[in-house]
């Protein structure tokens, strides 16, 4: 999946975790806010430096990681 270059990984920033457009907001931060029940509009209000496309890129990034994960059967 294409995240449009919105997800960046820099070794010295947030311990190398995937971040949104070089900001100090990680993909995990955005996903955790969504999982806690925050609406996209609320996230955008709280973090005006984010754009709706950033939230969608975080979801796409997580979906791609899940798609690549290995399944183990018993």
Buried (B, 14 or more C-beta within 10 A) or exposed (E): EEBEEBBEEEEEBBEEEBBBBEBEBBBBBBBEBBEEEBEBEEBBEEBEEBBEBBBBBBBBBBEBEEEEEEEEEE
